[in-house]
């Protein structure tokens, strides 16, 4: 059985960060789920509307739920323009470009992300090679094929990434997922992540984690085998 480990190099930079994790087993993530549960798309539409309350000033980077991530991303190596996933979602809302459906589980977690203005992501747990780690890639060069890309785009030295024994799973903390581990209609076992760099949002993180687990089980079947809060005192879990 593989493990998830948030390594010391992460906690050295973000000692007060918290990460909520859910592991789902035996889910149905096919498009047929939409036929039985059209409320998945409805919930995403509602979340798009609710997210507008987080856009409190202009520019978007000055909004509190975004500025905390702008500051966090200054603490590790990244390419210019790399932003947290929640900023990318709220940027679409700010421009009137609603976040649309992708597949049932991605829609469920995007709705949670927009509802609570926290970065939420997910991976196909069966694609991990060895343990999954959140760590600084000291030397860089970890293999990574981003969603929509056709060429390897390796990590930078000093970049914070989710990594396994084959390469990067998600680059620049929560900026971009890779094709190798992405959630698809074939996914049966999923690893879901909610991240907070702001200790004042502890209760929001817990509420988001509860909603994510509840909706995933309700709509996708299967079983939630783990729901864990990762912090500096509890940095390891089994997947």
N, C-alpha and C positions, 0 to 999 in steps of 0.2 A: 504494500500500500504506500502510495506517495504522500508527501507532506507539503504543506505550505509553510514557508519560513520567511518572516520579515527580519532581515539580518541587521547586525549591529551598525553597518554603514548607513542604513536608513534611519535608525533611531538616533544616531549621532547628530543627524541634521534635523529630524522632526521628533523630538522626544515626547511631545504631547499629542501626536497624531493618533487617530483611531481608524480601524478598518473593520467593517462588518462583512462577514462572509457567510454565504449560504451554499450548501452543496445539495444538488437535486439528483436523484437517481430514477431512471425509468420513465422519463417524461415523453410526451408526444409534442413535438415542435413543428409539425407539418401544417401546411395551409388549411387542412381540413378542420383544424381547431377553430379557425375563424367562423366556419359555418355553424358550429355548436355554440360558440361564445362570441357573438358580434360585439359584446360589451368591451372586449379587449381594445378594439379600435376606438370605441366611444370614450373609454377612459383616457386614451392617448390624446384624443381631441380636447377633452376637458382639461387635461394637464397642460396642454399648450396654452389654453386660456388662463389657467391659474398662475402659470409661470410669469405672466406679465407683472404680478405684484412684486417680483424681485428686481425689476428694472426700475430703480428708484431715482436714477440720475443719469446724466449724459456727460462724458462717454460711458459706455457700459463698463469699462475697466475700473471705474470709480465706485460701482455698486459693491456693497460689502461682500456679497456672496462670490463675487468675481475677484475683487482686489486681494482677498486672502490667498487666492491661487496664483495671482500675478506675483505676489511676494514669495510664495513657496517656490515657484518656478525659477526664481533668481538664485536659488541656493544649490543648484546643480547644473551641470553642463547641458546645454540644449542648443538647437538651431534657432535663429531668429524667427519669430512668428509662431513657434510652438506654444500652444495654449492648452489649458485644462479642458477636459471634455465638457464640463458644465458651461464654460464660457462659449464653447462652440454651439451648444444647444441654445443658450440664451441669446446669442448673436443672431441666430435664425429667427427667434421670436421677435427680437428687436427690429428686424428688417421685414417682418410680416411674412416670413417664409416658414410655415408650420412644419414641425417634425412629423413626417409621415410614417406609415407602417413599413416594416422590413420583414420580420417574421414574429410569431407570437411572443416568444420570450424576450426578444430585443424590444418589442413594443411595450411589454410589461415593465421592463427595467427603465426604458426611456420615460415612461409615464411617472415612475417613482422619482427619477432624477429631476424631472421638471417640477413635480409637486413639492419637492423638498430642496431643490437647488443644490444638490450634492452630486458629485461624479459617481455614476453607477456603470459597471461594466460586467461582461460575462464571457466565459470561454467554454469550449467543449472539453470537459475534463479528460476524455479518453484520448486526447491528442497530446497531452503532456508527456515529455520524455524525462523521466526521473522526477525529482522534486521541483516544485515551483518556488522561486525565491523573489522577494522584493529587495533589491540591493543596488548599490552603485557598481556599475561596470567599470572597474578600475582601468582596464586596458582598452575597452571598447572592442569593436570588430565583431560583435555578436550578430549572427545571421538574422535577417528580418526582411520579410516581404509584406509590405503594408497593404491594407485593403485598397484595391483599385490599382495597385502598382504591378509592374511586370519585371522589375529588376530588384535584386537584393539591395537593401538600404541599411547597412550595418550601424550598430550603436556607436556613440562617441565615447571616448575616454572620459570618465567622470559623470556619465549620464545615469540617472535613476531609472531603472526598468524592472519589469517583471521578466524573469529569466527562467529557462529550464536547461536541461543538458544539451539541447539542440540549438538554442539561440534565444532571441528575445520573443516574448509573448505579447507584451505591450510596452511601447517605448515612451520615454519621457514621462514616467509615472502613469498618467492616464490619458496621454495625448492621442495615441494611435494604436489600434489593435492590428494584429497580423493575420494573414489569410490562413496560416497553418492551423490556428487554434480557434478560429471564429465559430460562433454559433450558427448552425444551419438547420434545415429541415430534417437532416439525418441525426441531429444531436439527441442522444438519449440521457447522457449524464452531464450536468452543467455545474460550473463553478462561478458564482456571482459575487461581486465585490462592490461595496459602498465605502467611499473614502471621505475622511474629514481631516483637514489640517487646522481646524479651529476648535479648541476645547469647549468653547461656549455653545457649540452646536451638538453636544453629546446627546441630548434628548431627541433632537431632530434625527440624528443618525439612528438611534434605537427605533424610533417610530418608522423611519423609512425601511429599516431592516425587517420589521414586523410586517409592513405592508407588502414588501417584495416577496417574502416567504409565503404569506397568506394567498396572494394572487397567483403565484407560480403553482402552488399546489392545487388551488381551486380550478384553474383553467387548463393546466397541462398534465394533470394526473401525476403519477409517480409518487415519490416520497422525498421529503426534505430530511436528509440524514444528518445534517449539521447546520447549526446557526450559531456562529461564534463571533465574539468581539475581540479583535486582535489589538493589543496595545503593548507598550514596552515591558509590561510585567507578564504578558501572555502572548509571546511572539510566534508560537508554533502550533499547528494543528494538522491532523490527518485529513486527507481528502477522501 
